[in-house]
Amino acid sequence: MLELVQQRGKAFAVSRAAVFGISMSTVETYYSRIIEKLKLDGMKALRRYAATFKP
């Protein structure tokens, strides 16, 4: 089950890279910087934050 979730997350990052025409490593770097700036615990926390964010 964990492998499936990890593969799905990786597929999402690959699709973001393709949409914006950038490399996968660039997407991962951006995710890392966002997580750091928001002082979150990781990708799961970032997804939770994004789902509940209200501008």
DOVEX-882715 format. One record per atom (N, C-alpha, C): residue number from 1; residue in one letter; chain; atom name; y, x, z. Coordinates in nm, 4 decimals. Atoms other than C-alpha are relative to their C-alpha. Layout:
{NUM, A, A, CA, {Y, X, Z}}
...
***
This chain:
{1, M, A, N, {-0.1193, 0.0827, 0.0000}}
{1, M, A, CA, {0.0000, 0.0000, 0.0000}}
{1, M, A, C, {0.1263, 0.0876, 0.0000}}
{2, L, A, N, {-0.1157, -0.0885, -0.0083}}
{2, L, A, CA, {0.2432, 0.2785, 0.0919}}
{2, L, A, C, {0.0272, 0.0671, -0.1350}}
{3, E, A, N, {-0.0155, -0.0622, 0.1318}}
{3, E, A, CA, {0.1794, 0.4493, -0.2428}}
{3, E, A, C, {0.0663, -0.0961, -0.0986}}
{4, L, A, N, {-0.0565, 0.1008, 0.0894}}
{4, L, A, CA, {0.2624, 0.1272, -0.4255}}
{4, L, A, C, {0.1499, -0.0151, 0.0252}}
{5, V, A, N, {-0.1416, 0.0128, -0.0349}}
{5, V, A, CA, {0.5933, 0.0937, -0.2402}}
{5, V, A, C, {0.0771, 0.1235, -0.0454}}
{6, Q, A, N, {-0.0660, -0.1231, 0.0408}}
{6, Q, A, CA, {0.6790, 0.4594, -0.3056}}
{6, Q, A, C, {0.0160, 0.0054, -0.1516}}
{7, Q, A, N, {-0.0073, -0.0003, 0.1457}}
{7, Q, A, CA, {0.5986, 0.4234, -0.6763}}
{7, Q, A, C, {0.1049, -0.0994, -0.0482}}
{8, R, A, N, {-0.0988, 0.1010, 0.0390}}
{8, R, A, CA, {0.8101, 0.1095, -0.6962}}
{8, R, A, C, {0.1408, 0.0541, 0.0231}}
{9, G, A, N, {-0.1298, -0.0598, -0.0287}}
{9, G, A, CA, {1.1024, 0.2904, -0.5327}}
{9, G, A, C, {0.0364, 0.1069, -0.1014}}
{10, K, A, N, {-0.0240, -0.1052, 0.0984}}
{10, K, A, CA, {1.0652, 0.5821, -0.7701}}
{10, K, A, C, {0.0308, -0.0611, -0.1367}}
{11, A, A, N, {-0.0253, 0.0683, 0.1273}}
{11, A, A, CA, {1.0505, 0.3468, -1.0691}}
{11, A, A, C, {0.1411, -0.0563, -0.0030}}
{12, F, A, N, {-0.1367, 0.0518, -0.0078}}
{12, F, A, CA, {1.3762, 0.1885, -0.9515}}
{12, F, A, C, {0.1003, 0.1113, -0.0255}}
{13, A, A, N, {-0.0898, -0.1145, 0.0188}}
{13, A, A, CA, {1.5452, 0.5303, -0.9336}}
{13, A, A, C, {-0.0024, 0.0466, -0.1455}}
{14, V, A, N, {0.0115, -0.0407, 0.1408}}
{14, V, A, CA, {1.4147, 0.6186, -1.2804}}
{14, V, A, C, {0.0757, -0.0986, -0.0887}}
{15, S, A, N, {-0.0709, 0.0982, 0.0824}}
{15, S, A, CA, {1.5498, 0.2926, -1.4215}}
{15, S, A, C, {0.1510, 0.0131, 0.0175}}
{16, R, A, N, {-0.1441, -0.0221, -0.0222}}
{16, R, A, CA, {1.8922, 0.3587, -1.2609}}
{16, R, A, C, {0.0455, 0.1210, -0.0805}}
{17, A, A, N, {-0.0350, -0.1204, 0.0758}}
{17, A, A, CA, {1.8928, 0.7040, -1.4168}}
{17, A, A, C, {0.0111, -0.0331, -0.1487}}
{18, A, A, N, {-0.0013, 0.0358, 0.1413}}
{18, A, A, CA, {1.8124, 0.5567, -1.7583}}
{18, A, A, C, {0.1207, -0.0865, -0.0334}}
{19, V, A, N, {-0.1134, 0.0888, 0.0236}}
{19, V, A, CA, {2.0796, 0.2871, -1.7292}}
{19, V, A, C, {0.1298, 0.0791, -0.0107}}
{20, F, A, N, {-0.1244, -0.0763, -0.0030}}
{20, F, A, CA, {2.3509, 0.5391, -1.6476}}
{20, F, A, C, {-0.0055, 0.1276, -0.0825}}
{21, G, A, N, {0.0136, -0.1181, 0.0843}}
{21, G, A, CA, {2.2172, 0.8149, -1.8711}}
{21, G, A, C, {0.0117, 0.1306, 0.0769}}
{22, I, A, N, {-0.0018, -0.1203, -0.0839}}
{22, I, A, CA, {2.1778, 1.0666, -1.5880}}
{22, I, A, C, {-0.1420, 0.0343, 0.0424}}
{23, S, A, N, {0.1350, -0.0411, -0.0392}}
{23, S, A, CA, {1.8827, 1.2599, -1.4499}}
{23, S, A, C, {-0.0420, -0.0648, 0.1311}}
{24, M, A, N, {0.0568, 0.0552, -0.1231}}
{24, M, A, CA, {1.6555, 1.1358, -1.1741}}
{24, M, A, C, {0.0502, 0.0777, 0.1218}}
{25, S, A, N, {-0.0461, -0.0810, -0.1137}}
{25, S, A, CA, {1.7627, 1.4251, -0.9511}}
{25, S, A, C, {0.1448, -0.0335, 0.0358}}
{26, T, A, N, {-0.1381, 0.0413, -0.0270}}
{26, T, A, CA, {2.1252, 1.3133, -0.9870}}
{26, T, A, C, {0.0025, -0.1301, 0.0793}}
{27, V, A, N, {0.0099, 0.1263, -0.0730}}
{27, V, A, CA, {2.0333, 0.9620, -0.8724}}
{27, V, A, C, {-0.0418, 0.0266, 0.1441}}
{28, E, A, N, {0.0470, -0.0313, -0.1345}}
{28, E, A, CA, {1.8458, 1.1048, -0.5735}}
{28, E, A, C, {0.1101, 0.0680, 0.0814}}
{29, T, A, N, {-0.1114, -0.0656, -0.0685}}
{29, T, A, CA, {2.1452, 1.3242, -0.4880}}
{29, T, A, C, {0.1036, -0.1030, 0.0425}}
{30, Y, A, N, {-0.0964, 0.1047, -0.0338}}
{30, Y, A, CA, {2.3785, 1.0243, -0.5004}}
{30, Y, A, C, {-0.0497, -0.0844, 0.1167}}
{31, Y, A, N, {0.0571, 0.0771, -0.1110}}
{31, Y, A, CA, {2.1434, 0.8242, -0.2762}}
{31, Y, A, C, {0.0138, 0.0773, 0.1303}}
{32, S, A, N, {-0.0075, -0.0831, -0.1210}}
{32, S, A, CA, {2.1318, 1.1116, -0.0281}}
{32, S, A, C, {0.1424, 0.0061, 0.0545}}
{33, R, A, N, {-0.1402, -0.0072, -0.0430}}
{33, R, A, CA, {2.5112, 1.1418, -0.0188}}
{33, R, A, C, {0.0473, -0.1320, 0.0589}}
{34, I, A, N, {-0.0388, 0.1317, -0.0516}}
{34, I, A, CA, {2.5583, 0.7677, 0.0300}}
{34, I, A, C, {-0.0599, -0.0214, 0.1382}}
{35, I, A, N, {0.0681, 0.0151, -0.1278}}
{35, I, A, CA, {2.3018, 0.7638, 0.3122}}
{35, I, A, C, {0.0691, 0.0837, 0.1069}}
{36, E, A, N, {-0.0670, -0.0893, -0.0941}}
{36, E, A, CA, {2.4750, 1.0591, 0.4778}}
{36, E, A, C, {0.1378, -0.0540, 0.0386}}
{37, K, A, N, {-0.1353, 0.0488, -0.0271}}
{37, K, A, CA, {2.8262, 0.9134, 0.4457}}
{37, K, A, C, {0.0005, -0.1280, 0.0826}}
{38, L, A, N, {0.0092, 0.1237, -0.0768}}
{38, L, A, CA, {2.7180, 0.5763, 0.5841}}
{38, L, A, C, {-0.0721, 0.0196, 0.1333}}
{39, K, A, N, {0.0721, -0.0355, -0.1236}}
{39, K, A, CA, {2.5254, 0.7536, 0.8634}}
{39, K, A, C, {-0.1206, -0.0914, 0.0220}}
{40, L, A, N, {0.1212, 0.0812, -0.0057}}
{40, L, A, CA, {2.2053, 0.5652, 0.7841}}
{40, L, A, C, {-0.1213, 0.0897, 0.0212}}
{41, D, A, N, {0.1221, -0.0757, -0.0293}}
{41, D, A, CA, {1.8496, 0.6695, 0.8692}}
{41, D, A, C, {-0.0864, 0.0306, -0.1214}}
{42, G, A, N, {0.0795, -0.0270, 0.1196}}
{42, G, A, CA, {1.7117, 0.6670, 0.5167}}
{42, G, A, C, {0.0146, -0.1113, -0.1021}}
{43, M, A, N, {-0.0071, 0.0933, 0.1113}}
{43, M, A, CA, {1.6476, 0.4688, 0.2040}}
{43, M, A, C, {-0.0240, -0.1445, 0.0444}}
{44, K, A, N, {0.0267, 0.1350, -0.0495}}
{44, K, A, CA, {1.5066, 0.1699, 0.3903}}
{44, K, A, C, {0.1261, -0.0594, 0.0630}}
{45, A, A, N, {-0.1249, 0.0448, -0.0627}}
{45, A, A, CA, {1.8269, 0.1455, 0.5950}}
{45, A, A, C, {0.1072, -0.0263, -0.1049}}
{46, L, A, N, {-0.0968, 0.0213, 0.1081}}
{46, L, A, CA, {2.0346, 0.1792, 0.2755}}
{46, L, A, C, {-0.0268, -0.1324, -0.0698}}
{47, R, A, N, {0.0341, 0.1268, 0.0647}}
{47, R, A, CA, {1.8486, -0.1108, 0.1156}}
{47, R, A, C, {0.0387, -0.1184, 0.0882}}
{48, R, A, N, {-0.0381, 0.1045, -0.0944}}
{48, R, A, CA, {1.8992, -0.3204, 0.4296}}
{48, R, A, C, {0.1519, -0.0186, 0.0007}}
{49, Y, A, N, {-0.1464, 0.0026, 0.0012}}
{49, Y, A, CA, {2.2684, -0.2311, 0.4312}}
{49, Y, A, C, {0.0506, -0.0694, -0.1264}}
{50, A, A, N, {-0.0423, 0.0570, 0.1276}}
{50, A, A, CA, {2.3050, -0.3215, 0.0634}}
{50, A, A, C, {-0.0281, -0.1503, -0.0051}}
{51, A, A, N, {0.0366, 0.1408, 0.0026}}
{51, A, A, CA, {2.1282, -0.6548, 0.1119}}
{51, A, A, C, {0.0916, -0.0854, 0.0879}}
{52, T, A, N, {-0.0829, 0.0769, -0.0927}}
{52, T, A, CA, {2.3597, -0.7567, 0.3959}}
{52, T, A, C, {0.1482, 0.0283, -0.0152}}
{53, F, A, N, {-0.1394, -0.0389, 0.0185}}
{53, F, A, CA, {2.6845, -0.5999, 0.2693}}
{53, F, A, C, {0.0827, -0.1159, -0.0534}}
{54, K, A, N, {-0.0944, 0.1010, 0.0470}}
{54, K, A, CA, {2.9780, -0.8385, 0.2340}}
{54, K, A, C, {0.1366, 0.0664, -0.0083}}
{55, P, A, N, {-0.1302, -0.0671, 0.0157}}
{55, P, A, CA, {3.2992, -0.6932, 0.0889}}
{55, P, A, C, {0.1151, -0.0765, 0.0629}}
***
